[in-house]
Each structure stands twice: as structure tokens, then as C-alpha cells.
Amino acid sequence: MSPRSESATQPASRRGLRDAPFAGIPAAMAGAMRSSAAVAPIDRWAAWDRFLESTPATGFMQSSWWADFRTTVGFSHFAAILKGPGGIVGGGMVQRLRHRSGAVFYYMQDGPVLPTDAALAGDVLEATLATLEERRATEKENVTHLRIEPRWEEGAGIPLAGFEPVARRDRYVEPRNTLCVDLRPKPDGILAGMRPKGRYNISVARRHGVSVVEDTSPRGLADFLRIYRDTAGRQGFRTKPKSYFDALLAVAAPRGRGALLFAEHQGRRLAAALVILFGSRATYFYGGSLAERRHIMAPYLLHFVAMCRAKVAGCEWYDLWGVAPEGEPAHPWAGISVLKRRFGGREVRLVPTRDYVYDRSAYMRYQAAEVAR
């Protein structure tokens, strides 16, 4: 993988890499990929993505294409990737943001990525943090903290000494409770794993003649935004701007990573889903449904067809991307979680977002700026 510095103007595939040993990792498997002036082979990106796609305990937010997309919303990035004799063993793509508080912070969405062996995972985590310390020492700007959002389930036993929970939720937090539907059975088996109300509503949509289409054209994006904003308005959610989805689809769709799906009834698009495909997982990233014609249950057929399409594409799980924890009816996601839970699936509780604070006073100014916003 090839990192891009804040001031870099070259595309990621033209940035260089070099290897260096780190303490805390056996010498035979040590090595971190970092930027240099030399031109790196384009396939460094491909090697990193292949590693991620074969590693269930991570996700698309560590991928090279997600890193490219994030540059459009203000983040640069660099690599802290560890290699052993057999290839990459872990680490992560680290995003870097200059915050409105005047400092910089590091952000690892879906990361760091660690081996499944608990002892080795601790070594890789330690070496990754050492890599970041070296990087931080070269920064001209103050770095407040490192934020991590790994796809480790609670109770995984990964030591996180020095990390602390996020005291105040801000803009830079992703869902940590989700629901994943197993796509490995045949379609009838996927249906059988749903709650009775979910199966019934899918049959209702079929009887009403609901169809599901894909459309990433400008018209498709306009229809998606109309449905997404209508849903957000009813639920009280903050929305992303059109430019966010323009940039996301421009990066993801040509790579076969993102699709816009719609449930239609008599020519009217009633529900929409932006689905991201990466590795063994398809993720329902954004979407919604209109309040009109709710009796025909269009969203249910939309998600079932999305699951079947993801299965054909080789995915093993359909991630419904965020649910309210059970027993929290006042949670902002409680309403949409009712629909999601009707699809059955496995409840997944990920390790909460954690911060590793480098500068306490600057970190407090960061928090204050987020609260003021």
C-alpha cells in the first residue's frame, strides 16, 4: 500500500514505500510500510486490499479506495502496515485530519487490523503504535490523539492499555452495534432465518408487484437523495451533502464496490439502499424509505434482493450497519432497528470507539470545539 502525506499531490499509486524493523515484533517478521521519495509499484495497493478481503475482522474503511474517497472530505492518510516473511500481518491505513480546534488527529476506521492469534495481535498493535509515534515526531503540527474503531467483538481479549472510551460522541464515530445476516444458506434458508414478520412483509411486497432495480446514474442519485433526506427528516438524523455521495459513488461504483438499489411500485421509487461490497461482507451503508404506500412493504423486498445479489457476488454476510442496543427504546436508532431486526441475523457488539491521547490539553480543546459545533 502506498501512503499519501498531507502535502502530497501525486496519486496514491505513485507514492513510495520502505521497510524498517520495529521493537515489539520478532525481527524475522518485522517491517513497516512508510512513505519515501521513491516511486512504488501500483500493486502495493492491491496487496493491501487482498490482505483486507481475506481478513474478516476488518472492513472497507481500511481499503485503498476508501482512503481515496476520504481525501475528498478533508482527510489525508498514511500507512502503518507491518510485514512478515509471508507478507502483510497487520497494521492499518491511518487517516489524518486537521481539526477546527487547530490541531491534528489520527483516525483508524475499521482498524487497526491484527492477527487472530492473541499473543501476536498484541505485538502487532504495539508495533503499530510505535510506528505512529515515529510519524508523530515528524509532524510540524500538534497531534491530539489517535482514534481507533476496530472490528473486534467485545470480549476478544485484545489489550488496549492507554486507550480510553470516547467521553463525548462527536462527528467521528461509526456504529459499534450492528446486525449481520448470514448469506451462506440458499435464499430459502436466508428467508427461514428471518423473523416471521420479516418473511411476511417480503411476501406482501411481492404480491403488490414491487420490483428492485439498480441505478447509479444522476437520476438514481437524485432519487436516492430524495428518499434518504425524507427518511432523515422523519427520524431526526443529520444528513450528508450531495457532494459526499457524488464523491463516494465516483470512487466506489467503477470498482464494483458500491451500488444504489431501489424498490419501485408502479413507477414510483419508494425505498433506496446504498450497498458497499468488500471482502466477505456487503454493507447497507445509507438509505431509507418514503412514508407513502407503506402498506406494500417495499423496504423489505429491497433488502432481501440486496442480500441475494450480495450472495451471488460472493459475500457471506449482509451488515445492516448499526442498530440500537437491545432494551434502549430511547436510542436515536430504535425506530429503524425494529425493521432491521425483522431480517434476523446475528447481533454483533464491537469494541467501543477508543482514543489514545497524546496531548491532554489539546484533546480537551478538540472536545470543546466539537461540543460547540
Sine and cosine of phi, psi and omega as CSV:
sin_phi,cos_phi,sin_psi,cos_psi,sin_omega,cos_omega
0.00,0.00,0.58,-0.82,-0.02,-1.00
-0.90,-0.43,0.84,-0.54,-0.05,-1.00
-0.99,0.14,0.36,-0.93,0.07,-1.00
-0.85,-0.53,0.79,-0.61,0.02,-1.00
-0.99,0.14,0.18,-0.98,-0.06,-1.00
-0.85,0.53,-0.61,0.79,-0.08,-1.00
-1.00,-0.08,0.00,1.00,-0.08,-1.00
-0.92,0.40,0.65,-0.76,0.08,-1.00
-0.92,-0.39,-0.17,0.99,0.03,-1.00
-0.98,0.22,0.50,-0.87,0.11,-0.99
-0.90,0.44,0.38,-0.93,-0.11,-0.99
-0.83,0.56,-0.61,0.79,-0.07,-1.00
-0.93,0.37,-0.16,0.99,-0.01,-1.00
-0.97,-0.23,0.01,1.00,0.03,-1.00
-1.00,0.07,0.48,-0.88,-0.12,-0.99
-1.00,-0.09,0.17,-0.99,-0.01,-1.00
-0.65,-0.76,0.46,-0.89,0.17,-0.99
-0.57,-0.82,0.30,-0.95,-0.03,-1.00
-0.94,-0.34,0.54,-0.84,0.05,-1.00
-0.44,-0.90,0.58,-0.82,-0.01,-1.00
-0.96,0.27,0.42,-0.91,0.03,-1.00
-0.72,-0.69,0.54,-0.84,0.08,-1.00
-0.92,0.38,0.49,-0.87,0.05,-1.00
1.00,-0.02,-0.07,1.00,0.03,-1.00
-0.79,-0.61,0.67,-0.74,0.06,-1.00
-0.80,0.59,0.66,-0.75,-0.09,-1.00
-0.85,0.53,-0.53,0.85,-0.06,-1.00
-0.93,0.38,-0.36,0.93,-0.05,-1.00
-0.88,-0.48,0.14,0.99,-0.08,-1.00
-0.98,0.20,0.38,-0.92,0.09,-1.00
0.46,-0.89,0.77,-0.64,0.03,-1.00
-0.85,-0.53,0.67,-0.74,0.00,-1.00
-1.00,0.01,0.84,-0.54,-0.04,-1.00
-0.63,-0.78,0.24,-0.97,-0.09,-1.00
-0.96,0.28,0.51,-0.86,0.12,-0.99
-0.52,-0.85,-0.01,-1.00,-0.06,-1.00
-0.99,0.16,-0.27,0.96,-0.07,-1.00
-0.96,0.29,0.41,-0.91,0.05,-1.00
-0.99,0.12,0.76,-0.65,-0.04,-1.00
-0.98,-0.18,0.48,-0.88,0.07,-1.00
-0.89,0.46,0.60,-0.80,-0.01,-1.00
-0.86,0.50,-0.51,0.86,-0.11,-0.99
-0.95,0.30,-0.02,1.00,0.12,-0.99
-0.89,0.46,-0.64,0.77,0.07,-1.00
-0.88,0.48,-0.72,0.69,-0.04,-1.00
-0.89,0.46,-0.62,0.78,0.01,-1.00
-0.89,0.46,-0.67,0.74,0.02,-1.00
-0.91,0.42,-0.71,0.71,0.00,-1.00
-0.90,0.43,-0.62,0.78,0.05,-1.00
-0.88,0.47,-0.66,0.75,0.04,-1.00
-0.88,0.48,-0.72,0.70,0.00,-1.00
-0.89,0.46,-0.69,0.73,-0.07,-1.00
-0.92,0.40,-0.36,0.93,0.05,-1.00
-1.00,-0.10,0.08,1.00,-0.06,-1.00
-0.89,-0.45,0.97,-0.23,-0.07,-1.00
-0.88,0.48,-0.54,0.84,-0.10,-1.00
-0.99,0.10,0.73,0.69,0.16,-0.99
-0.39,-0.92,-0.19,-0.98,-0.05,-1.00
-0.35,-0.94,-0.11,-0.99,-0.13,-0.99
-0.92,0.39,-0.31,0.95,-0.01,-1.00
-0.97,0.24,0.03,1.00,0.18,-0.98
-0.98,-0.22,-0.03,1.00,-0.14,-0.99
-0.98,0.19,0.29,-0.96,0.01,-1.00
-0.91,0.41,-0.62,0.79,-0.03,-1.00
-0.95,0.32,-0.53,0.84,0.07,-1.00
-0.92,0.38,-0.61,0.79,0.06,-1.00
-0.87,0.49,-0.68,0.74,0.05,-1.00
-0.88,0.48,-0.70,0.72,0.01,-1.00
-0.88,0.47,-0.67,0.75,-0.09,-1.00
-0.91,0.41,-0.36,0.93,0.08,-1.00
-0.91,0.42,-0.41,0.91,-0.02,-1.00
-0.97,0.24,-0.24,0.97,0.00,-1.00
-0.89,-0.45,0.37,0.93,0.18,-0.98
0.97,-0.25,-0.09,1.00,-0.03,-1.00
-0.99,-0.11,0.72,-0.69,0.29,-0.96
-0.99,-0.12,-0.05,-1.00,0.00,-1.00
-0.39,-0.92,0.33,-0.95,0.09,-1.00
-0.55,-0.84,0.18,-0.98,-0.10,-0.99
-0.96,-0.28,0.59,-0.80,0.16,-0.99
-0.71,-0.70,0.92,0.39,-0.18,-0.98
-0.95,-0.31,0.78,-0.63,-0.06,-1.00
-0.98,-0.21,0.67,-0.74,-0.04,-1.00
-0.86,-0.51,0.55,-0.83,0.11,-0.99
-0.85,-0.53,-0.11,-0.99,-0.01,-1.00
-0.85,0.53,-0.52,0.85,-0.03,-1.00
-1.00,-0.06,0.09,1.00,-0.02,-1.00
0.86,-0.51,-0.42,-0.91,-0.05,-1.00
-0.94,0.34,0.68,-0.73,0.02,-1.00
-0.90,-0.43,-0.23,0.97,0.01,-1.00
0.36,-0.93,-0.26,-0.97,-0.05,-1.00
0.91,-0.41,-0.72,-0.69,0.04,-1.00
0.14,-0.99,0.28,-0.96,0.18,-0.98
-1.00,0.01,0.82,-0.58,-0.10,-1.00
-0.94,-0.34,0.85,-0.53,0.07,-1.00
-1.00,0.06,0.51,-0.86,-0.04,-1.00
-0.77,-0.64,0.81,-0.59,-0.02,-1.00
-0.78,-0.63,0.75,-0.67,0.17,-0.99
-0.99,0.10,0.91,-0.41,-0.13,-0.99
-1.00,0.05,0.39,-0.92,-0.01,-1.00
-0.89,0.45,-0.30,0.95,0.04,-1.00
-0.96,0.28,-0.15,0.99,0.03,-1.00
0.98,-0.21,-0.08,1.00,0.01,-1.00
-0.92,-0.39,-0.10,-1.00,-0.02,-1.00
-0.84,-0.54,0.55,-0.84,0.19,-0.98
-0.72,-0.70,0.38,-0.92,0.03,-1.00
-0.98,-0.19,0.54,-0.84,-0.10,-0.99
-0.60,-0.80,0.83,-0.56,0.04,-1.00
-0.89,-0.46,1.00,-0.02,0.10,-0.99
-0.96,0.27,0.65,-0.76,-0.04,-1.00
0.84,0.54,0.40,0.92,-0.05,-1.00
-0.48,-0.88,0.12,-0.99,0.13,0.99
-0.95,0.30,0.29,-0.96,0.01,-1.00
-0.98,-0.18,0.85,-0.53,-0.11,-0.99
-0.82,-0.58,0.39,-0.92,0.08,-1.00
-0.90,0.43,0.34,-0.94,0.01,-1.00
-0.96,0.27,-0.45,0.90,0.06,-1.00
-0.93,0.38,0.86,-0.50,-0.13,-0.99
-0.87,0.48,-0.67,0.74,-0.02,-1.00
-0.91,0.42,-0.71,0.70,0.00,-1.00
-0.92,0.38,-0.57,0.82,0.02,-1.00
-0.86,0.51,-0.67,0.74,0.03,-1.00
-0.88,0.48,-0.64,0.77,0.03,-1.00
-0.90,0.43,-0.69,0.73,-0.02,-1.00
-0.91,0.41,-0.65,0.76,0.05,-1.00
-0.88,0.47,-0.71,0.70,0.01,-1.00
-0.87,0.49,-0.68,0.73,0.00,-1.00
-0.93,0.37,-0.58,0.81,0.05,-1.00
-0.89,0.45,-0.70,0.72,0.02,-1.00
-0.90,0.44,-0.60,0.80,0.05,-1.00
-0.90,0.43,-0.61,0.79,0.05,-1.00
-0.88,0.48,-0.68,0.73,0.00,-1.00
-0.92,0.38,-0.58,0.82,0.06,-1.00
-0.89,0.46,-0.65,0.76,0.04,-1.00
-0.90,0.44,-0.67,0.74,0.03,-1.00
-0.89,0.45,-0.71,0.70,-0.04,-1.00
-0.87,0.49,-0.57,0.82,-0.01,-1.00
-0.91,0.42,-0.35,0.93,-0.01,-1.00
-1.00,-0.06,-0.13,0.99,-0.07,-1.00
-0.95,0.32,0.66,-0.75,0.11,-0.99
-0.99,0.13,-0.35,0.94,0.02,-1.00
-0.96,-0.28,0.43,-0.90,0.01,-1.00
-0.95,0.32,0.69,-0.73,0.05,-1.00
-0.97,-0.26,0.87,-0.49,-0.07,-1.00
-0.96,0.27,-0.75,0.67,-0.14,-0.99
-0.28,-0.96,0.28,-0.96,0.18,-0.98
-0.95,-0.31,0.79,-0.61,0.08,-1.00
-0.95,-0.33,0.76,-0.65,0.03,-1.00
-0.85,-0.52,0.55,-0.83,0.08,-1.00
-0.67,-0.74,0.93,0.36,-0.07,-1.00
-0.95,0.32,0.43,-0.90,0.08,-1.00
-1.00,-0.04,0.76,0.65,0.16,-0.99
-0.99,-0.13,0.67,-0.74,0.06,-1.00
-0.98,0.22,0.51,-0.86,0.06,-1.00
-0.83,0.56,0.66,-0.75,-0.03,-1.00
1.00,0.03,0.11,0.99,-0.01,-1.00
-0.94,0.34,-0.29,0.96,0.07,-1.00
0.99,0.13,0.25,0.97,0.03,-1.00
-0.98,0.19,0.85,-0.53,-0.01,-1.00
-0.93,0.36,0.73,-0.69,-0.01,-1.00
-0.81,-0.59,0.73,0.68,0.01,-1.00
-0.87,0.49,0.73,-0.68,0.01,-1.00
1.00,-0.07,-0.28,0.96,0.04,-1.00
-1.00,-0.01,0.50,-0.86,-0.01,-1.00
-0.72,-0.70,0.49,-0.87,0.04,-1.00
-0.90,0.45,0.43,-0.90,0.06,-1.00
-0.97,0.26,0.89,-0.46,-0.08,-1.00
-0.95,0.31,-0.59,0.81,-0.01,-1.00
-0.80,-0.60,0.87,-0.49,0.02,-1.00
-0.89,0.45,0.74,-0.68,0.02,-1.00
-0.78,-0.62,-0.29,-0.96,-0.07,-1.00
-0.93,0.37,-0.37,0.93,-0.18,-0.98
-0.97,-0.25,0.83,0.55,0.03,-1.00
-0.67,-0.74,0.78,-0.62,0.04,-1.00
-0.98,-0.22,0.30,-0.96,-0.02,-1.00
-0.85,0.53,0.65,-0.76,0.03,-1.00
-0.90,-0.44,-0.08,1.00,0.15,-0.99
-0.87,-0.49,0.83,-0.56,-0.05,-1.00
-0.62,-0.78,0.01,-1.00,-0.07,-1.00
-0.69,-0.72,0.83,-0.55,-0.07,-1.00
-0.88,-0.48,0.83,-0.55,0.00,-1.00
-1.00,-0.05,0.76,-0.65,-0.01,-1.00
-0.96,0.26,0.87,-0.49,-0.01,-1.00
-0.99,-0.12,0.06,1.00,-0.07,-1.00
-0.95,0.31,-0.51,0.86,0.10,-1.00
-0.93,0.38,0.20,-0.98,0.12,-0.99
-0.92,0.38,0.29,-0.96,-0.03,-1.00
-0.77,0.64,-0.64,0.77,0.04,-1.00
-0.90,0.45,-0.57,0.82,0.04,-1.00
-0.94,0.33,-0.58,0.82,0.08,-1.00
-0.89,0.46,-0.70,0.71,0.05,-1.00
-0.87,0.50,-0.68,0.74,-0.05,-1.00
-0.89,0.45,-0.45,0.89,0.00,-1.00
-0.99,0.17,-0.11,0.99,0.00,-1.00
-0.99,0.11,0.28,-0.96,0.12,-0.99
-0.95,0.31,0.47,-0.88,-0.06,-1.00
-0.79,0.61,-0.63,0.78,-0.01,-1.00
-0.91,0.42,-0.58,0.81,0.05,-1.00
-0.90,0.43,-0.74,0.67,0.03,-1.00
-0.87,0.48,-0.68,0.73,-0.03,-1.00
-0.89,0.45,-0.69,0.72,-0.03,-1.00
-0.92,0.39,-0.52,0.86,0.10,-1.00
-0.91,0.42,-0.67,0.75,0.01,-1.00
-0.92,0.38,-0.56,0.83,0.06,-1.00
-0.88,0.47,-0.72,0.69,0.01,-1.00
-0.88,0.48,-0.64,0.77,0.02,-1.00
-0.90,0.43,-0.68,0.73,-0.02,-1.00
-0.89,0.45,-0.53,0.85,0.01,-1.00
-0.99,0.13,-0.02,1.00,0.05,-1.00
0.98,0.19,0.43,0.90,0.07,-1.00
-0.92,0.40,0.67,-0.74,0.07,-1.00
-0.84,-0.54,0.36,-0.93,-0.01,-1.00
-0.86,-0.51,0.79,-0.62,-0.02,-1.00
-0.78,-0.63,0.39,-0.92,0.11,-0.99
-0.96,-0.28,0.66,-0.75,-0.01,-1.00
-0.40,-0.92,0.96,-0.26,0.05,-1.00
-0.97,-0.26,0.30,0.95,0.04,-1.00
-0.96,0.29,0.14,-0.99,0.11,-0.99
-0.82,0.57,-0.60,0.80,0.06,-1.00
-0.90,0.44,-0.66,0.75,0.02,-1.00
-0.88,0.48,-0.69,0.72,0.02,-1.00
-0.89,0.45,-0.65,0.76,0.02,-1.00
-0.88,0.47,-0.68,0.74,0.02,-1.00
-0.92,0.40,-0.65,0.76,0.03,-1.00
-0.86,0.51,-0.75,0.67,-0.04,-1.00
-0.89,0.45,-0.61,0.79,0.03,-1.00
-0.88,0.48,-0.71,0.70,-0.03,-1.00
-0.95,0.30,-0.69,0.72,-0.01,-1.00
-0.87,0.49,-0.71,0.70,-0.03,-1.00
-0.94,0.34,-0.60,0.80,0.05,-1.00
-0.88,0.47,-0.70,0.71,0.01,-1.00
-0.90,0.43,-0.72,0.69,-0.01,-1.00
-0.87,0.49,-0.62,0.78,0.02,-1.00
-0.89,0.45,-0.65,0.76,0.01,-1.00
-0.94,0.34,-0.60,0.80,-0.07,-1.00
-1.00,0.03,-0.21,0.98,-0.01,-1.00
0.98,0.18,0.46,0.89,0.01,-1.00
-1.00,-0.06,0.50,-0.86,0.15,-0.99
-0.98,0.21,0.64,-0.76,-0.05,-1.00
-0.97,-0.23,0.40,-0.92,0.16,-0.99
-1.00,0.10,0.48,-0.88,0.02,-1.00
-0.97,0.24,0.27,-0.96,0.05,-1.00
-0.83,0.56,-0.62,0.78,-0.04,-1.00
-0.87,0.50,-0.54,0.84,0.03,-1.00
-0.88,0.48,-0.74,0.67,-0.04,-1.00
-0.97,0.26,-0.55,0.84,0.12,-0.99
-0.82,0.58,-0.77,0.63,-0.05,-1.00
-0.93,0.37,-0.66,0.75,-0.02,-1.00
-0.88,0.47,-0.74,0.67,-0.01,-1.00
-0.93,0.36,-0.56,0.83,0.02,-1.00
-0.89,0.46,-0.53,0.85,0.01,-1.00
-1.00,0.05,-0.70,0.72,-0.16,-0.99
-0.99,0.13,-0.68,0.73,-0.12,-0.99
-0.88,0.48,-0.72,0.69,-0.01,-1.00
-0.89,0.46,-0.39,0.92,0.02,-1.00
-1.00,0.00,0.02,1.00,-0.04,-1.00
0.96,0.29,0.36,0.93,-0.06,-1.00
-0.99,-0.10,-0.41,0.91,-0.07,-1.00
-0.74,-0.68,0.59,-0.81,0.01,-1.00
-0.60,-0.80,0.57,-0.82,0.13,-0.99
-0.98,-0.22,0.86,-0.51,0.00,-1.00
-0.91,-0.42,0.58,-0.82,-0.03,-1.00
-0.74,-0.68,0.61,-0.79,0.19,-0.98
-0.99,-0.15,0.84,-0.54,-0.07,-1.00
-0.92,-0.39,0.52,-0.85,0.12,-0.99
-0.63,-0.78,0.89,-0.46,-0.01,-1.00
0.78,0.62,0.70,0.71,0.07,-1.00
0.99,0.14,-0.06,1.00,-0.02,-1.00
-0.97,-0.24,0.82,-0.57,0.04,-1.00
-0.99,0.13,0.87,-0.49,-0.15,-0.99
-0.94,-0.33,-0.37,0.93,-0.02,-1.00
-0.56,-0.83,0.50,-0.87,-0.07,-1.00
-0.63,-0.78,0.48,-0.88,0.05,-1.00
-0.57,-0.82,0.79,-0.62,0.19,-0.98
-1.00,-0.10,0.92,-0.38,-0.09,-1.00
-0.93,-0.37,0.77,-0.64,0.04,-1.00
-0.96,-0.27,0.77,-0.64,0.04,-1.00
-0.96,-0.30,0.80,-0.60,0.06,-1.00
-0.36,-0.93,0.83,-0.56,0.01,-1.00
0.88,0.48,-0.74,-0.67,-0.04,-1.00
-1.00,-0.01,0.14,0.99,-0.12,-0.99
-0.80,-0.61,0.70,-0.72,0.22,-0.98
-0.96,-0.29,0.70,-0.72,-0.10,-1.00
-0.86,-0.51,0.82,-0.57,0.15,-0.99
-0.98,0.22,0.99,-0.17,-0.22,-0.98
-1.00,0.05,-0.78,0.63,0.04,-1.00
-0.61,-0.80,0.34,-0.94,0.05,-1.00
0.29,-0.96,-0.37,-0.93,0.01,-1.00
0.36,-0.93,-0.15,-0.99,0.00,-1.00
-0.49,-0.87,0.42,-0.91,0.03,-1.00
-0.99,0.15,0.38,-0.92,0.03,-1.00
-0.97,0.24,-0.37,0.93,-0.04,-1.00
-0.96,0.29,0.51,-0.86,0.02,-1.00
0.80,0.60,0.62,0.79,-0.04,-1.00
-0.90,0.43,-0.39,0.92,-0.06,-1.00
-0.92,0.38,-0.28,0.96,-0.02,-1.00
-1.00,0.01,-0.08,1.00,0.18,-0.98
0.87,0.49,0.64,0.77,-0.03,-1.00
-0.83,0.55,-0.64,0.76,-0.04,-1.00
-0.87,0.49,-0.49,0.87,-0.05,-1.00
-0.93,0.37,-0.72,0.69,0.03,-1.00
-0.92,0.39,-0.59,0.81,0.03,-1.00
-0.82,0.57,-0.75,0.66,-0.06,-1.00
-0.95,0.30,-0.57,0.82,0.03,-1.00
-0.91,0.41,-0.67,0.74,0.05,-1.00
-0.91,0.42,-0.63,0.78,0.05,-1.00
-0.87,0.50,-0.63,0.77,0.04,-1.00
-0.90,0.44,-0.70,0.71,-0.02,-1.00
-0.91,0.42,-0.64,0.77,0.05,-1.00
-0.90,0.43,-0.66,0.75,0.02,-1.00
-0.91,0.42,-0.61,0.80,0.04,-1.00
-0.88,0.47,-0.71,0.70,0.03,-1.00
-0.87,0.49,-0.55,0.83,0.00,-1.00
-0.97,0.23,-0.07,1.00,0.06,-1.00
0.97,-0.22,0.06,1.00,0.01,-1.00
-0.98,0.22,0.51,-0.86,0.00,-1.00
-0.95,-0.31,-0.24,0.97,-0.04,-1.00
-0.65,-0.76,0.56,-0.83,0.11,-0.99
-0.91,-0.42,0.95,-0.33,-0.07,-1.00
-1.00,-0.01,0.89,-0.46,-0.03,-1.00
-0.99,0.14,0.07,1.00,0.26,-0.97
0.81,0.58,0.92,0.39,0.18,-0.98
0.98,-0.21,0.89,-0.45,0.13,-0.99
-0.71,-0.70,0.41,-0.91,0.12,-0.99
-0.94,0.34,0.64,-0.77,0.08,-1.00
-0.84,0.54,0.55,-0.83,0.04,-1.00
-0.84,0.54,0.63,-0.77,0.07,-1.00
0.98,0.18,0.28,0.96,0.04,-1.00
-0.83,-0.55,0.97,0.26,-0.07,-1.00
-0.91,0.42,-0.33,0.95,0.01,-1.00
-1.00,0.02,-0.03,1.00,-0.01,-1.00
-0.90,0.44,0.61,-0.79,-0.01,-1.00
-0.84,0.54,-0.43,0.90,-0.03,-1.00
-0.99,-0.12,0.14,0.99,-0.09,-1.00
-0.85,0.52,-0.66,0.75,-0.04,-1.00
-0.90,0.44,-0.78,0.63,-0.02,-1.00
-0.94,0.33,-0.37,0.93,0.00,-1.00
-0.95,0.32,-0.43,0.91,0.05,-1.00
-0.88,0.48,-0.75,0.67,0.03,-1.00
-0.88,0.47,-0.72,0.69,-0.07,-1.00
-0.88,0.48,-0.65,0.76,-0.05,-1.00
-0.94,0.34,-0.31,0.95,0.05,-1.00
-0.94,0.33,-0.22,0.98,0.07,-1.00
-1.00,0.07,0.08,1.00,-0.02,-1.00
0.96,0.29,-0.66,-0.75,0.05,-1.00
1.00,-0.01,0.02,-1.00,-0.06,-1.00
-0.96,-0.29,0.81,-0.59,0.07,-1.00
-0.95,0.31,0.76,-0.65,-0.01,-1.00
-0.83,-0.56,0.84,-0.54,0.06,-1.00
-0.95,-0.32,0.94,-0.33,-0.01,-1.00
-1.00,0.04,0.39,-0.92,0.07,-1.00
-0.80,0.60,0.75,-0.66,0.01,-1.00
-0.85,0.52,0.45,-0.89,0.09,-1.00
-0.80,0.60,0.71,-0.71,-0.05,-1.00
-0.78,-0.63,0.54,-0.84,0.06,-1.00
-0.89,-0.46,0.65,-0.76,0.14,-0.99
-0.94,-0.34,0.95,-0.30,-0.16,-0.99
-1.00,0.07,0.82,-0.58,0.06,-1.00
-1.00,-0.05,-0.61,0.79,-0.07,-1.00
-0.69,-0.72,0.96,-0.26,-0.14,-0.99
-0.89,0.46,-0.72,0.70,-0.04,-1.00
-0.91,0.41,-0.65,0.76,0.04,-1.00
-0.92,0.39,-0.58,0.82,0.04,-1.00
-0.90,0.44,-0.63,0.77,0.04,-1.00
-0.92,0.40,-0.57,0.82,0.07,-1.00
-0.93,0.37,-0.61,0.80,0.09,-1.00
-0.86,0.51,-0.74,0.67,0.00,-1.00
-0.88,0.47,-0.68,0.73,-0.01,-1.00
-0.89,0.45,-0.63,0.77,0.01,-1.00
-0.91,0.41,-0.60,0.80,0.03,-1.00
-0.93,0.37,-0.65,0.76,0.02,-1.00
-0.90,0.43,-0.69,0.72,-0.01,-1.00
-0.89,0.46,-0.56,0.83,0.01,-1.00
-0.91,0.42,0.00,0.00,0.00,0.00
